[in-house]
Amino acid sequence: MKLANAPLAGVRIADFTIHAAGPFCTHMLSQLGAECIKIESLTRPDAFRKPHAVYGRMSAATFDQVSANKLSVRLNLKHPEAVELAKQLVSISDITAESFRPGVMNRLGLGFEDLRKIKTDIVMLSLSSCGQSGPDSHFAGYAPLFGAWGGLGSMTGYSDGPPVEMRHVMDHSAGLHAAVATMAALHQRRRTGLAQHVDLAAREVASAMIGDALIQASVGDTPVRPGNGDLAMSPHGVYATSQPDRWLTLAVRNDSEWHRLLQLLGRECNDQRFATAQGRVQYREEIDLLLTQWLANCNGDDIAKRLQQVGVCAHISWNMQDIASDPHLRARKALVEVSAVDIPPRLAVGAPAQFGRTDEVGIRSLTPALGQDEDYVFGDLLGLTSAQRADFQAREVIL
């Protein structure tokens, strides 16, 4: 289903991306109304169509999430005629997106210089581990590597513990950055008529998130993992309550909120070390010990509600069941129910933004079966006859 008035209505994407980071980028663009044509083959389908034990999932949940709204066609890019069909598809598209190692698209004859010859104003996105140039550009990588190599993992975790592995947060962060950069390139094309090649390195996305720590390091300081702490606020953390796995997230910004917290908890604190925000930050470990003792017998949901009522930032750290049953998210369609012939009704993550004067954005169709949209793409868009398609399939050009 096309959305005539969506923000990216009329934009078409030839999507060669695989795994999670690149597909999440094109998924975001598709939720904004772009028509996204995913290009795979039977011999080399997207790895996330299959169970993926590396990510702890023995079903294709990841693929479902990043491939909704997309159309699917098969092209065996090892075959020169399939490459020519891919070029025809690019010629009627606005954006080409890929997430292979640098050099793969060039070897296929589908690099930026190849594509701009057939589409002079093409916007091409290349999303890779370390970028298209530089001494490390040949390295492959997955989400844990992006966070580790980019330094974000080193700044995540407790000061007395190891770095914490970053998983899907890095794939999706890289994909989101890629979507923003691609839209900027699309805007530039509309202003100038010029082609643009967007080169995004997932590793550099991670480094972009730790600017404060990099500044510290540049002046000779040694940044430490802050755990749940904050440089300017205390108490600031996640605290156990009387209910199993109902952790209270709490952030106290100033003296007034500190006194309101004490009053609500029915506590007095005459320790002068905690009289000022600076003192509370300096003695944050002692503050955390007090809060741990005070909150151990509290009902987490109740105390969070009461703290919010008096203007103290607090909430339970929600689990997935909390999210799935939240009426607020459903009302805003950040969670939507989807179904298909072979799929029972279930929740999916909708668009995280709404637009006041446009068509509704978000999920319009579920994960495509491999090659399910070839009548439309090869027939209606590229004008192939049934006989031509049958010949291509017999010769494994379309496979």
VENBELTA-V617190 format. One record per residue. N is the residue number from 0. D_FIRST is the distance of its C-alpha to the first C-alpha in Angstrom with 2 decimals. Layout:
N	D_FIRST
N	D_FIRST
This chain:
0	0.00
1	3.81
2	6.67
3	9.59
4	12.29
5	11.69
6	14.82
7	13.65
8	11.20
9	12.41
10	13.88
11	13.61
12	15.40
13	17.48
14	17.99
15	21.36
16	21.91
17	23.31
18	24.53
19	23.53
20	24.43
21	22.50
22	19.35
23	19.52
24	19.67
25	16.53
26	14.82
27	16.01
28	14.74
29	11.20
30	11.45
31	12.54
32	9.52
33	10.83
34	9.38
35	11.70
36	13.31
37	15.81
38	19.01
39	21.38
40	23.85
41	25.38
42	28.61
43	27.21
44	24.09
45	23.26
46	26.17
47	24.09
48	22.51
49	26.03
50	28.15
51	29.61
52	33.00
53	33.57
54	31.16
55	32.63
56	29.67
57	30.17
58	26.54
59	23.46
60	22.45
61	22.36
62	19.91
63	17.57
64	17.78
65	17.30
66	14.72
67	11.84
68	8.44
69	10.34
70	10.64
71	14.22
72	16.92
73	20.68
74	23.35
75	26.97
76	28.00
77	31.63
78	31.53
79	32.09
80	29.85
81	26.91
82	27.71
83	27.67
84	24.20
85	23.12
86	24.80
87	23.00
88	19.67
89	21.17
90	22.41
91	18.98
92	17.79
93	18.84
94	19.49
95	21.03
96	21.52
97	24.11
98	26.22
99	29.03
100	32.71
101	33.96
102	34.95
103	32.57
104	30.22
105	33.38
106	34.86
107	31.81
108	32.10
109	28.89
110	30.62
111	30.07
112	32.89
113	31.58
114	28.06
115	29.29
116	31.29
117	28.25
118	26.07
119	28.60
120	26.44
121	24.46
122	23.91
123	24.77
124	24.76
125	27.32
126	27.55
127	30.65
128	33.39
129	35.95
130	34.52
131	35.01
132	38.66
133	41.70
134	44.05
135	41.65
136	38.58
137	39.11
138	38.71
139	35.77
140	34.71
141	32.60
142	31.93
143	35.49
144	37.01
145	35.08
146	36.45
147	39.87
148	40.37
149	38.97
150	41.41
151	39.04
152	40.18
153	43.76
154	43.15
155	41.40
156	43.63
157	47.09
158	49.98
159	52.05
160	49.33
161	47.39
162	44.26
163	41.10
164	38.49
165	35.13
166	32.20
167	28.51
168	29.34
169	30.22
170	27.17
171	24.87
172	27.26
173	27.35
174	23.57
175	23.39
176	26.20
177	24.49
178	21.30
179	23.63
180	25.70
181	22.83
182	21.64
183	25.34
184	25.62
185	22.63
186	24.44
187	27.64
188	26.19
189	25.12
190	28.69
191	30.63
192	28.65
193	29.91
194	28.43
195	28.58
196	29.02
197	28.28
198	30.63
199	30.09
200	32.50
201	31.57
202	35.29
203	35.68
204	32.94
205	35.20
206	38.22
207	36.49
208	36.39
209	40.17
210	41.56
211	44.15
212	45.55
213	45.73
214	47.70
215	50.04
216	50.63
217	51.28
218	54.18
219	55.74
220	54.43
221	53.04
222	49.79
223	49.58
224	46.75
225	46.45
226	45.07
227	43.76
228	46.28
229	45.93
230	48.35
231	48.79
232	48.06
233	49.93
234	49.39
235	45.99
236	44.64
237	43.42
238	46.01
239	46.49
240	46.99
241	48.59
242	45.41
243	44.40
244	41.61
245	41.18
246	41.85
247	42.34
248	40.97
249	43.33
250	43.88
251	46.96
252	47.00
253	50.45
254	53.77
255	52.63
256	49.79
257	52.28
258	54.67
259	51.96
260	50.99
261	54.66
262	55.14
263	52.19
264	53.35
265	56.89
266	58.28
267	60.88
268	61.01
269	64.11
270	63.60
271	64.02
272	61.94
273	58.88
274	59.93
275	57.79
276	54.33
277	56.03
278	58.19
279	55.38
280	53.51
281	56.73
282	57.35
283	53.79
284	54.86
285	57.36
286	54.80
287	52.34
288	55.15
289	55.91
290	52.29
291	51.98
292	55.08
293	54.14
294	50.62
295	51.54
296	52.32
297	49.59
298	46.54
299	43.73
300	41.15
301	43.91
302	45.43
303	42.10
304	41.42
305	44.96
306	44.92
307	41.79
308	43.55
309	46.43
310	44.29
311	44.58
312	41.47
313	40.99
314	38.44
315	38.25
316	36.64
317	33.80
318	32.97
319	29.62
320	30.34
321	31.00
322	27.66
323	25.77
324	27.57
325	27.54
326	26.53
327	26.23
328	23.47
329	21.57
330	22.19
331	20.77
332	17.74
333	19.18
334	19.10
335	16.33
336	16.60
337	14.23
338	14.93
339	14.33
340	16.66
341	19.08
342	18.65
343	20.31
344	18.94
345	19.67
346	19.30
347	17.37
348	18.06
349	15.74
350	16.01
351	19.74
352	19.45
353	18.26
354	18.23
355	20.05
356	18.85
357	15.20
358	11.79
359	11.80
360	11.47
361	11.46
362	9.93
363	6.39
364	7.42
365	11.07
366	13.43
367	12.99
368	16.05
369	18.15
370	17.23
371	14.50
372	12.46
373	15.67
374	15.33
375	12.61
376	14.29
377	17.87
378	17.71
379	15.50
380	15.87
381	19.37
382	20.73
383	22.43
384	23.93
385	24.07
386	27.67
387	27.00
388	24.46
389	26.95
390	29.67
391	27.83
392	27.16
393	30.78
394	32.01
395	29.73
396	28.07
397	24.75
398	25.64
